[in-house]
Amino acid sequence: MPTQLTFNVLRHPCAKLGCNRWFRNLSGLTQHTRTHHPSLGHVPPSFAVSTGSPDHLGQDYDETDHDADMFPPATEYDIPTPGHQELSNVDGNGDDSNSSGWECKSLGPEFVGPVGRTYRNFHPGLNARRCDASGQYLSDDAPPPLSAERSSDDWSPFRNRLEFELADFLFRQAKMPTKKIDTLLEIWAASLLALRGEPLFANQKDLYHVIDSTSVGEVKWESFVVRYADNGRDGQGSNTAPWMLDSYDVWYRDPRKVIHNVLARADLIGRIDYVPYWEYDSTNNQRRWEDFMSGAWAWNEADRIISEDPTTAGATLIPIILGSDKTTVSVATGQTDYYPLYLSIGNVRNTIHRAHCSAVVLIGFLAMPKTTREHASSSAFRNFKRQLFHSLLTRILCLLRPAMSVPEIILCGDKYYRCIIYSLAAYIADYEEQVLLSCIVWNWCPKCLAHWESLDDDMLRRRHEHADAMIEEFDFRKLWDTYGIVGDIVPFTNDFPRADIYGMLSPDILHQLIKGGFKDHLVDWVEHYLIHVHGKTQAEKVLDEIDRRIAAVAPYTGLRRFPQGRHFKQWTGDDSKGLMKVYIAAIEGYVPQYVVFTFRAFLEFCYLVRQNVITQQTLVEIDDALRRFHLYREVFRNAGVVDTFSLPWQHAMKHYYHLICQFGTPNGLCSSITESKHIKAIKRPYRCTNCFQALRQMLLINQRLDKLIATRADFKEHGMLNEPLLSHALGALGTIGESRDMANEIEEQAGSYEEELGDAVDAPRSVEAHVSLARTHQRKRARTVGALAAELCLPQLPNILHRFLYSQLFPTDDLDDIALNECPPYDGSVRVYNSACSTFFAPSDLCGLYGMHREHIHSCPMWRNEGPCFDCVFVVTDPEAEGMHGLDIARVLCFFSFKYQGTLYPCAVVRWFDRMGDGPDVATGMWIVHPSYNARNVPHIAIIHIDAIYRAAHLIPVYAAHNINTRDIKPHDSYDTFNSFYVNKFANHHAFEIAF
């Protein structure tokens, strides 16, 4: 465990205005200054120093100028600003305040995280100072303003906790239809007749009335109507198209009130960043990017706000993140589409966004004009749809405009008031939506000016100033052909201060990389390559064998199964993600090695940009993976499979470096977040409607869901839900002891059930990883050591157990020098388990609020009536080494526990695998292992303590090294059939981070 660092470790700040770097010694400071701040002569102190865009059109620096992303331009204040150092005289007159009246404090680093491994420098201007209800700033140690205390038994509008829990269960959790609610309440009422009691609700109308009367979290839906207007024409001419006469209803919620509700949530305390910051690793001073506020956009936006209005100093920046995407809820009963608009704020951390904790809020349904086939392809109708989209966004968001210039005072979840100022920050969208948002031509890039026929050329990034200048200078045809701009559409960002639609577009891992680059491009190219080389008949045989390889992959927690290969029509994002994890090993041997190199580079790029924390070293690795991908993909062009790589989805990979520096890690802005929101906010509510005028019903359902979620958070904040429901009810009756016993029993049953459920864990992080046996042992399996040896067909198991006991009792002794008769004997009882649970910190994967992930490791003779399931695991053998040099692979043959001298030993019988070579395979990037044997060619079996197990591992056969027909191989036979395996680092993102 490294020693905790203190403030004095970083003593020397960079004196350059706007630079946040600190150094341990003067030599490091000197090297940094010469590299990043070379002297250009004397600059008069009355002028601001700028290293930003080269001209008034907003042309940005070259795409490959990564230093400009990593170290953003110097702060440009029109007011004196303190440097990042201890200064006793800022203005030169001994006064530490500036002319604008806002207080400038020194910006020493603040250490965060375990044992001070990282430190942050916070923005000095928009530093989220606390204030009272009138906007007067408070001192740092001032208590929050007094607020009305809530009684612990005030469950209004519910009469008691039982009534709230029932309403929440029936409507939000069980989603019970109205008729079934009435049936349930009627049965309940009948059961209470003899006791002269009544159910908690009379009927479903009574239930809905109570939910609707809830005021917490309420933001009502509103609507307006839009129609086509063409410079005063009445639209009644003979050539008038039908769409010109239609009117369109648009439903929305006040985005300002929605943001207020998010900021007021007490359950987000400690999970919201109020101040822009730059984060560094204290061990090597490398920059780190994670949540949105760690990116350069938030810092630079704060600079712009302060420079425009110095009186905003002390305010809180609220970056607004938008997302929209059409979704289909019904096809069989007629095409039913909706166009939802979502909103979130960049202050909320990425783990909250990915955990779907209602931080992404549905705020509107956009109109989708339709017309006859005769007019559908007309330019007038296309332009109307484009401009309508932008006009609707302007109309819905216009309520935010005043507070984009003048801060407004709101109450936050920590009970302090703050002056907040909004800015449009990012927009989550797939490529089709990005084309619409940026008003560009299809196949052009929405981020840079590269021509659509040569997207890989390095070009300047798009800026709205440049687009406006081009629109003033050229006609629409020239704009369309030369710059890819649709000049007769006005983007919605033109109506909001400091907004630039080109800069707002965020990276989209799901559609750009997973669905686009991988599934629609690379996988299809492999098929075309095989047909081009072998002919259609032979290629189909090869593709069938690839499908059988994919189907024969051993099962693994969270791994999607493809029993029929990859030939099915309806592909989802999860299908593409699942195929990415196993495809590279399946095609090896049937395609040239350069094709495998291409897939490896692409997969490594995808997994690197998906990490929860990205450092400067990670950016170097991302650049290297992209370089290798561009190099090796030429094999497809050389083979005649593709003519061009000028594809917007692959071209978008070039912008990830810059976007990571701007917005933090892309996993917090991926469209998979809004796609998941479709299910909760659109598809499930739609299924609860009668499908007649379903939208109005969906709006009401969403409003009720939001109220219940907010009410539960409110009750939890006041400590009213701290104990289990049964304990609460019995405690109210005075039977406290019985209450605790019954509550414990209920919790134990719930824990046993939850053991088979989801992978996200909301428990705080206490250790890096922890493994525990299942709650229930198997009563029908072996109960003694001898019986277990017979069950596993391991007659040497008792001797192995004796040596294991010695190693536990005397861990410092060398076991190889100890004779068997010196080891403590044990022939007593054992308890056998079919599984164990591993909980570990994996914030890059599906996880809870604190980044914890849980998976199950199976070791049972029969799994789901398909066959045995004996999973493999990573075993920590050298804690000081990195990656696979400190981990070994073992297959778990059995989990069991026993007691010796009063100590419980949870163990696992494992079969070891040996690594082949000193590094990963050159082609696939994965380590290769094979089953281990001792000198007498006997499988290497051992017993290990489960504390040595890190987590489950997934192995894929090295198919190309075996001449085995995979036609009849079942997934559960995979580990027994093949002799060499890849350690699948692409099984999930955590495995990628440790199996290098």
N, C-alpha and C positions, 0 to 999 in steps of 0.2 A: 504494500500500500504506500504510494508516494506521500511525502510530507506535504501538509497543506501549505499552500503558498500565501504569503502575506502581501499587503499593499506595497511594501517597499521593494518587492522583487522587480517591478516595472517602474523605474525611477525617472527615465528620460523620455519626455514626450517630443513628438515632432512639432516644431514651432510653425510649420506651414499652416496657414489658415484653411480650415476645412479638413485637414488630415488628422485621423484619429489614432495613429500608431504610437505605441509606447515601447521602450527598449530597456533591456537590462543594463547595457553599458554604452559608452559613448561611441565605440567603434561601430556597433550596430546602427546607431542613429546616423553616424556619418555616411555609412554605406547606403542607407536608405535615402538620405537627402540627395546624395550624388546621383542615385539611380532614378528616383521619381520626382525630384524637385531640383533639377540642374539650374544653376544661377544664370539668369538672362540679363543681368545688369540691374541697376537700381530702379525700383518701381516707386513712384511717389505714393506716400501713405494715404493720400486722399482718394486714390482710385482703387476700385475692386480688382482683384486678380482673377482672371477667368481662364480656364482651360477647357471650356465647353465647346459648343457647336461652332463651326468655322464661319458661318455667315447668317444673315438675318432670315434666310429661308429655312433654317432648322436642319440643314444637312448635317448628319451625325458623322462621327469618326468612322473609319473603316471597320468592317465587321470583324476583322482579325485583330483589331487593336484591343486585346483583352485587358491590358493594364488599365485602360480607361474605365472598364467595367469594374475591375477589382478595387481601384482607387478612384472614386468619382471626383468630378470637378470640385474645385475649392468653393467654399461657401461664399456667396456674393450678398453681403448685407450692406445696406446703405447706412447702417448704424454701427458704431464700434462694437466688435464682438470679441470676447475673450478667447485666447488660444487655449489649447488643451494642456494647460500647465498651471502651476500655482503662481498666480500673479497678484501682487499687492498693489499694483498701479496700472489699471487698465487704460484709463484716459490720459495718463501722464500727470494727473493732478492728485493722486492719492485716493481718488474715489473709485470704488469698485462697482459702480452702476453706470449705465449709459444714458445718452440723451433722451431716449424714448421712455425712460421711466421704468423699464422692466429690469429685474434683478439678474445679473450674470454671475453664476456660481462656477467655481472651478470644476473641470470635467475629469476628475480622477477616475480610473477604471473601477468598476464594481464587479467583484468576483461572484460568479454564479455556478450552480451545479455542484456535484460531489467534489469535496476537497479542493475547491477552487481551481478546477481544471480549465475553466473558461472565464473570460472577463468581458465586460461590455462597456462601451463608451456611448452614452446617451446624448441625444440631441439637446443643445443648450437652449434653444428657442421655444419650440413647441414641446414643453416638458411636462404637460398634464398636471399643472399645479391644482391642488384642491382649493375649493372656494365655498362660500356660503350661497344661499339661494339668491342673493342679490348680485353675485359675481365678484365679491370682495375676496381676494386670495387669503388663505389661511397659512399659518406657520406649519412647518413639517410635522410638529408634534401635537398639533391641535386635534382634539377629539372630533368625531363627526357631529354634524348638527343634530339636535334632539329630534326624534321622530316619535310618533304615537306608538306606544307599546301594544302589542297584540296579545290578547288573553290566550293561554294555552288550550282553552276549550272553545275557542271561537272558530268554528268550522264553516262559518257562513260562506255561501248560501246553503250549505249542507247543514243538517241538524247535528250530525256527529260524524266521527271518523268512519263508522261502518257504512253510513250512507254514501260518503265520498268514495270509499274503496269499491263499493258495489257499482256505482255509476262509472268509475274509471275502468273497472274490469269489464262490464257489459259493453260499453261503447268503444273504448280505446283498445283494450287488450283482446277481448274475445270477438269484437266487431259483430255482435249478435244482431240479427235482423229484428225489425220491430215486432213482427208477429211472434217470434220466438221469445222476445222479452215479455210480451203480454202473457204468453203461455207459462213462462217461468214464474212470473209474479202471481198468476192465478193458482198455480200449484202451491206456491208458498203461502198464499192467503188461505187455501183450503187446509193446509197443515197446521195453521194457527187458529182455526176456528174453535177447537176445543179449549184453547188457552185464552180465547177472546183477544187475540193479538192481531196485528195487521202487518203486512209486509212494508218494507221501507219506502216503496213507491207504489202508487195505485195502479199505474199502467205506464206504457212507454211515453205517453204524452207528458205525464208528470215527471218522468226521468229527464226528458229533453228540456222541459221548462226550467228545471233546477240548473241544468248545465248552462242553458242560455242566459240565466240570470247572473252567472259568474262574471265579475268585472275584471279579474286579474288576467292579464295577457290579451285583453280584447282589442282587436283592431277590425272594425267593421268593413265589409266589402261595399264598394261604391261602383257606380257605372257611369259611362257616358256613351254617346252615340256619335259616330263619324260618318260623313258622306263625302262623295267626290265633288269637288268644286273646280271649275275651269274658268277662272277670270270672269266670273259673273254670269256665265251662260246658265240657262235654266235647265239644261240637260234634256230638253224635250224634242230635239231635232230628229229628223228622219234617220240620221246616221248614228244616233246615240246607242252605245253598247249597253247591254243589260247591267253590267257591273257599275256603270255610272249612276244608275238609279237606285242601287241597293244602299242600305244603311247597315252599319256594323256596330254591334254592342261590344263594349270593352269593359271588363270587370277588373278592378284593381283595389289594392289597399294602400293606405297612406304610408309610403316608405319611411317617412320621418318617424311616425309612431312605432313602426316595426323596429327601427334601429333603437329607439328609446327602450323598447321592451327587452331587446337583446342586451343592451348595456346595463339595464336594471336587474338582470338576473344574478341572484346571489350565488347560484351554483357554478358560475363562471369566474368567481373570485380566484385569482391566482392563475387563471388560464387566459387572461386578456392582457395584451401588451399595449399600454397607453402611449408610450414614447418610442419614436424611432431609435434604433441602436445599431451599432456595428459590433459584432461578436468575434472574439479571437480565442484561439487555443493558447493557454498560458505556457505550455511546454515548448512551443515552437513559434509563437506569434503568427500563426497562419489564420487567415480570415475564415469564418464559418458562416454558412447560410442555412437557415432553418425556416422559421416562421416568416410571415409576410413583412413584419416590421423590421426584420433584419436586413432587408434588401435596400438597394440604393434608391429605389423609387420613393419610399417613405421619407428617407432623409432629404433627398433633393426636393420633394414636394414641400416639406417643412421649410426648407430654405426659400423656396419661391413665395410661400405665404408670408413669411417674415419680411422678405425684401419688399413685397408689395404693400404690406401694412404692418409696421413694427408694433402697433398696439395689440396685435394678436399674440404677442409673446406670453407664454404661460398657458396657452390654450392646448387642447387635445385634438390631434389629427385623427379623423375617422375615415380611413380609406374605404370606399364603397366598391364592392365586388358584385358584378351582375352576371347572370347566366340565363340563356334561353335555348330552347331546342324543341322542335316539333316532336310529338309522340303520338302513337296510335294505340288506342285502348281496345278497339274491336274491329275485326276484319270479317269474321264469319257472318255477323248480323248487319253488315254494312260498314263502309269505311268511316270510322269515327276518330277524328284527329283533334288534338288540342295543342295550343302554343303557349306553354307556361313561361312565366318570367320569374326568376329567383333573385334574391338579394342576400348578401352577407356583408360582413365588415372584415377588413384585414387585420384588425386588432385581435380577433379570435385566433387561437393557435391552430396549427394544422391538425393535431390529433383530435381536436373538437370537431373540425369539419369532417374528418374521415370517420369519426365515431357516430356521425349522424345524430348529434345531440340538439337538433332543432336550431342550430346556428345558421343554417341555410333556410331561408323562409320564402315561401311562395307569396309573391306580391301582385301577380296579375296574370290575366289570360289575354294574349294578343289576338287581334282579328286575323283571319285567314281568308281573304277574298277569293271567290271562285266565280267562274263565268263559263260561257259556252265554248265549245271547241273552236268555233269560228273566231272568237276574240281572244282566246287564251294565249296565243302566240304573238299577239300584237305588241309593239313596243310601248304603246300607251298604257296597256294593262300591266306590263312588266314594271314599268317605271312607277305606276301607281302603287303596286305592291311594295316596291322598295321604299318609296317615300312614306307610305303609310306606316311601315315598320318603324322608321326613324321618328316620325311624328308622334306615334303612340308612346315611344320611349320618352320623348321630350315631355309629353303631357303627364305621364305617370310620375316622372322624376322631378317635375318643376317645383314641387313642394320643398325640395331640398335646396333649391338655388339660393334663397336668401342666406342660409347658414353656410354657404360656401365662401361668403365674403365677410360676414359679420357673425362671430361665434354666438351660439345660443347656450343657455345654461340648463343642464339636465342632471338628474340624480342617478348616480351609478350604483352598481350592486354592492359596493363597499360602504354605502350610505354617505358618501361624500358627493358634493356637487362639483361639476367640472364645466368649463367653457369648451364646447366642442365645435369644430369646424370640419365640414365635409369636403371630400374631393373624390371625383370619379377615378378609380384606380385601375381596375382590371375587369376584363369581360371573358367569361368562360364560354367557349363555343367551338364547334367542330368547323371543318374547312368551309362547308357550305354556308354556315352562319357567319364565318369570318369574312367571306366574300361580300355578303349582304351588309355587314356592319361597316366594313372599310370602303364600300362603294368602289370596288375594283372589278375587273373583268375576270371571268372564270379562267383558271389555270395560271393566273398571276399570283405573285406572293403578296400577302397583305402586310408584310413586315418590311420589305425592302423593294428597291427599284429594279431588281434583276428582270430582264426580259423573259417572257414565258417560255421562249424556245431555248434559253440558256440560263436556267435558274441557278446553276452552280457557280456562275460568275460572281465575284465579290463586288457588291454594290452598296451604295449608301442606304441607310435605313429611311423608310418613309416618315415624314413629319407633316402635320396638318398645314404648317406654314408653306411648305414646298407645294403641297397639293393646291392650296388656295392661289399661289402665284401661277402655277401651271394653268389653272382654270381661267384666270384672268388673261393669260397670254395666248392660249391656243383654243381652236374650235373643238367641238365634242369628238369629231372623228379623229383628230390628231391625238387627243387625250386617250382615246380608246386604243388606238393602234400602237402608240409610242410609249405611253406611260401606264396603260392598263387601268385608267381612271374612268369611272362613269361620272361624267362631269355635270349632269343635270340632276343629281341627287345630293341633297344637303344632309350630312350626317348629324345625328342628334347631339353629338358632343359640341357642335358649334354654338349651342345655346347655353353652355355651362362654362364657367371660368376654369382656366388651367387644364382643360380636358383635351386629350389627343387620342382619337380612336385607334390610330396605328400603334401607339405606345401601350394602349390598354389591353390589346389582344394577348392572352396568356398562352403558354404552351399547353398542348393537349396530348398527353401520353396515350390515352385510349384510342382516339381516332387517328392521330398522326403516326404513331409508332405501332401499336398492337394490331389495330384493324387495318390501317393503311399500309405502313411499311412492311409489316410481317406477313399478315394473312393475304391481303390483296396483291402484294407485289412479290415478295420472296417465295412464298409457298407456291404461287401460281407460276413463277418463273422456273422453279424446279420441275414442275409438271411439263411445262413447255420444253424445257431442256431435254427431258427424257424422251419426249415424243420426237423432238428434232434429231436426236442422236440414234434412237433405237427404232423409230417408227411407232405407230399408234398401237399395234397389237402387242409388241414386246414391252412397250412402255407401260401399258395397262397391267401386265404381269408384274413388272417392277413396282408399280404403285400399289398393287395388291399386297405385295410382300412388305412394303413400307407400312401399310395399314396394319398388317398382322404384327409387325414389330411394335407399333404403337399400342395395339391392343394387349400385347403380352407383357407390358411394363407392370412391375410389382405395384400393388396398392400402397397408398400413402395418404396420410391425413391431409385433406385439403386438395388433393390431386384429382383433377377431373378425369373420369374414365372414358375411353373411346373404344367400346367393345366391337364396333363395326368399323374402326378406323376413323377417317376424317370425312367420309362421303355422306354428308347430310346437307339439306338445303338451307335451313334456317340457322345461321351462325350468330352467336351472341358474343359479346365482349369476353365473357367468362370462358367460352369455347376457345377463342383465340389465345387467351392467357394460358389455358391448360395445354394447348398444343405447343406453345413456346417452350414449355418445360421439358418436353420429351422429343421434340422433332429432330434436333441436331444429331442425336445418336441413332435415330431411325434411318436417316438418309445416308449416313456414313457408309462408304463402300459402293454406293450406287451413283455417286456424283463425284466430280473431280475434287481434290483436296481444297482448291481455291474456293469452291462453293461452301465447303464446311468453314473455311476461314471467314467467308462473308457472313455466315450466320453467327459465328462466334462473336465477331466484332459488333454486329447489330445487337445481339442479345446483351452483350456487356454494356453497350451504350444505354440500352433501355433500363437495365438494372441499376446502373450508376446514377442516372438522372432521377430514378425513383427513390433513392435513398432519403431517409428522413433528415439527415444532416449532410451537407456538402461542404467540403473544405477546398482550399486552393489546390491541394494535391488531387482531390477528386476531379476538379476541373481539368487538370492536366491529363488525367486518365480518360475523361470524357473526350477531350480533344484527340487523344491518341486513338481511342476506339473509333471515332468518326473518320479519322484519317485512314485507318486500316479498312474500314467499311468502303470508303470511296475507292480505295486501291483495289480491293479484291472483287468488288461487284462487277468490275470490267470483264470478268470471265463470262458473264451472261451476254454482254455486248459482243465479245469476241466470238462467242458461239452462235451468234445470230438470233438469240432469243429475244432481245430487246433492241430497239433502235436508239432510244434516248433515255437518259436518267433525269430529264427535266420534269420532275414530278413534284408538285407542291408539298405532298405529304413527306417525302424524303428530304426535300429541300429544307423543310422546317427544322430539321435536325441541326442545321447550321446556326440557328438562332437560339438554341437552348443555353449556350454559354452566357450570352448577354441577358436572357430572360431570367436565368437563375440569379445572376447578380442583381437584377432589378427587383424581382418578386420573391426571392427565397426559393425553397425547394418546390419543384412542380407538383409534387403529390398533394399539395394543399389547394391547387387550382385546376385539377384535372376534371374533365367532363364526366368521369365516372361518378363524381360526387352528385352532379345534377341528374345523371341517369338513375342513380339510386333514389334520389328524391322523387323522380317520376313515379316510382312504385308506391311510395308512401302517400304522396300528395295527389296523384292523378289516378293511377290504375286501381289501387285498392278502394279509394272512395267511389270510383265509377262502378265497381262491382257491387257496391252497397246501394246503388240507386235503382230505380225501375226503368232506366234508360230513356224515359220521356223527359225532355228538357233537363237532361242530366246535369248540366253545368251548374244550375242554381242549387241543386241538391249537393253537388260536390263542394260548392263554396261553403254551404252550411256545415257540412261534415268537417271540412278543414278548420273552420272557425271553432267548432266544438272541440276538436282534437287539440288545437292550440290552447284553448282555455283549460282543458284538463291537465295538459303538460305544465302550463304555467302555475296552475293551482297546486299541483303536487310539489313543484319546486318551492313555492311560497310556504306551504306547510312544512316542508323539510327544512327550510331556512330557519323557521321558528322552533325547530326541535320537536315538532308534533308527530313525526313519523320515525322516531329513533328506535322504538321497540316494535316487535312483531305485532300484527293485528290481534292475534289471540291473547298475547300477553297484555296488550292494552285493555282489551275487553274484560279479561278476568281480573286485572288489577283494579279496574273501576268498580268491580264487585267486591273487592277486599280479599280475594283469594290469591295473594301474591305468590306464595310458594308453588301452588298448583299451576299458576300462570307460567312460572319459569320452567317447570318440568315439561309442560305441554309445548311451550314455545321451542325448547331445545329439541324435543322430538320432531316437531314440524320442520325445524331448520335442518336437522340431520336427514330427514327424508328428502327435503328439497335439495340438499347438497348431493345426495346420491343420484337424484334425477338430473341435476345440472351437469353432472359429470359427463353426460353424453351430449351436451348441447354445445352452443357456439364457441368460437375461438377468442372472442374479445373479452378481456378481463379488466374490470374497472377498479381493481384494488391498487393502492399506491405501490410504487416500486420500492422494495426493501432489499432484494438481492438481484444479481444478474440473472440467475437461473435457479430453479428449485424443482426437484422431482419427488413425487410422492406416489405410493402405491394406491390402488383402487380402494374404496371404502369397504368393499365386501370381498372376502376371500371365497374361493371355490370349494364348496363342501364335498363335491363329488370327485375331486382330484386327490392326489397323494397327500397323506397327512404325516408321513415319516420320511426320514432321509432315504431309507432303503426303498420305500415305495416310489419316491420321486426319482431315484436312480433307475428303477425299473421302467417307470413311465417314460423317461427321456432316453432309455436305452444307453445309459452312461454308467457302466459299472464302476468307473473310477471316480464318480461324483463324491462319495464320502471322503476319499483322500483329498480331493480338491477343496472340500469344505473345511477339512482340518487345517490345511495350509492358509486358507482365507482367514480362519479364526486367529491363527498365529499373527498374520499380518495386521489384523485389527488390534490385537493386544500389544504387539511390539512393532509399531510402524517403522521404527528407525533401523531394525535389523534387516540384514540381507537374507531374504527368504531362500535364495539358492544354496546357502551354506547350512541350512537347517534340515536335519533328517526328519523323515515323516513321523518317527516315534517320539520326537520332541514336540510335536504339535499337539495342542489340546484336542481330545476326541469329542465328538458330538454325534449322537445317534438318536436324538429326541424327536419331538414333533415339529412340524413345519406347517406353515399356511401358504397355499399357492394362490396366486392372483393372475387374472387374465390380462391385466393392463396396468399401466402406470400413467400418471399425468405430469407433464412437464410444463412449467410456467416460467417464462423467460422474457426479458426485455427485448422486444422486436418492434420498434415504432414504425419501421418501414412497411410492415405487413398489417393485416387486419388486426387491430388492437383496441384496447380500451382507452379511457381518458388519460391514463398515465403511461401508455406505451407498452403495457403488458399483454402478452399473447399466450394462449394455452393450447396444447395439443396432446393427443393421447397416443401412447406407445403400446401396441398390442403384442401379446404373446400368448396365443390360445390355439388349441388343436382344431377348432372349428369356428370360422368367422362368417356369420350371415348365411350359413348352410351352403357355402361355396367351397370351402377348403380351409386348411390351416393358415394362420396369419402370424408370422414371426418377424416383427419389424427390426430394422437396423437402427443403430444409435451412434451418435458422436460421444466418445469417451475422452474426458480430459486426462491426458497422460503427462503433459508438461505445461503447467500453468504459465510458465515464463515465456514459452515460445508463441509465435504468431501463426494464425491460420492452421492449416493441416499439419504443420510441423509440431504442433502441440496437441493435436487430436488424433485419435485412432478410431477405426470403424469396427463395430462388433454387431453381431446378430443376436438378439435376445431369444434364448430358448425357453426361459421360464423366469417369472418373477415370484419370489417367495420371501418369507420372513421367519425368523426364529428368535428365541430368547436364550441367552447364555449368561449365567451369573447375574441375572436381573437386567441385562441390557438387551434391548430389541435391535436386531440387525435386519433391516430391509435390504434384500440382495437381488441379484440377477445372475442367472447362468447364461453365459455368452459364449459365442464362437467368434474368435478373432479373425480379422482380415489384415493382410499385409499390404503396404503401399508398394506400388511398382514404380521405381525410379525416384529421383530426388525432387521432382517437380511435376506440375500438371502436364497433361497431354498437350502437345504443341497445337494440334488441329482444333480440338474442342475446348481447350482451356480447363478441363476437368481432370482431377486426379483419378488414377486407375488403381483399383485394389483387387486382390484375389484372396480366397479363403486360405487361412494360415494352417500349416501342418508342422508337427514337430519332427525330430530326427527319425522317428520310426514311421513316418508318413501317417500319423494319427492326427485327426483334426485337433487344433489347439483350443481347448475348452478351459474356461476359467469362471470363477465366481467373483463378482465385484460388488461393492457397495453402491446403492443407487445414487449416492451423492456424487459419484464419479461420472455419472451420465449427464451430459449437457442437454441434449434434445434428440429427437428422432432424426435419422438420416435416410435419404432415399438413394438407392442404387439403380442404375440402368445398365443392362448387359452391353458389353462391347460386341454388338452383333457382327461387325465386320471381321472379328477375330475368331468366329465360330462358324463351322459348317453344319448348322443345325436348322432343320425345317421348323419354322415357327408356327406352322399351320395348326397344330394340336396343342400348343403350349398355353396353359392357363396362367393368368397373372400370379396366382399363389404358388405356381411352380417355378417362377422365374429365378429365384435365388438358389434353387436346388439344381437347375438345369444347366446354367452357364457357369463358367470358371473365372471370368474376369468382368469387372464392372466399373462403370464411371461413378464417381461420387457426384451426384447430381446437384451442382451448386445453383442450378436454375429452378430447383423445386420451389423455392420461395425466396424472398428478398433477404431474409435473415441468413439462410444457408449461403447465399451469394456473398454475404459480408464476412462469413467465418471460414468457408471452405476454399480459401485461396492458396 
